[in-house]
């Protein structure tokens, strides 16, 4: 329960169950503290998170692992304490693990910190990162700072480093059948109907305030085109197709559950928030980073992922 609440960003409930656990005489283990740290991180409970990180070794004699340090980096990163997050990595025994630097880079994207983002990227490259998403994260920071040269450097690095990209996809289960979509997918037998529904959904979302945001497109688009990255991608991303299909094929009020293999982009995240409001639907998206619970125009991640 502690881990379950933690990964869904419900830190208060994780803490409550932890208290009940101790009162019942049950001793915590490393997984218990991983759930607590995750919950504190996602809910912004910095002081409590630091407290749990410290007591796991001082009181319960549990040695922090890489994942615990990753949660601590994420905890500070979410709070905008990027220097503190950087210090944690540099003083930890796990500073050669790319997960920590990748977590810091994600925080730099949210807080638009170019300097620390470049430090994180340099370390990832030194560690032999072959994850195209890392390069796109830093390119996104450059993009938001209107640094076209920085974006171009990231595209060139991907090519010179021989980084392989992973095509993005989303799937949704409707009627005991899984339906999988990729960007601009026309392979579904009901493709025409789905794209008509997309137009309707976009229109309804716009009536509630949705405005398509400029983005760096998908990873595959970013690495395979020489067009200006400061133009908004006109592609129909896989999440939008899955959502439109779900709305067309399920009764009103049904919760839509979607799985995405990559990090959801900024525009699709904004789009899904407005769709949840416009159609009065709860939409759960599990992307590469976390669970997103969309309801009433809001997301459980509080726009941090």
Buried (B, 14 or more C-beta within 10 A) or exposed (E): EBBEBBBBBBBEBBBBBBEEBEEEEEEBEBEBBBBBBBBBBBBBBBEBBBEBBEBBEEEBEBEBEBBBBBBBBBBBBBBEBBEBBBEBBEEBEBBEBBEBBBBBBBBBBBBEBBEBBBBBBEBBBEEEBEBBBBBBBBBBBBBBBEBEEBBBBBBEBBEEBEBEBEEBBBBBEBEEEEBBBBBBBEEBEEBEBBBEBBEEBBEBBBEBEBEBBBBBBBBBBBBEEEEEBEEEBEBBBBBBBBBBBBBBBBEEEEEBBBBBBBBBBBBBBBBBBBBBBBBEBBBBBBBEBBBBBBBEBEBBBEEBB
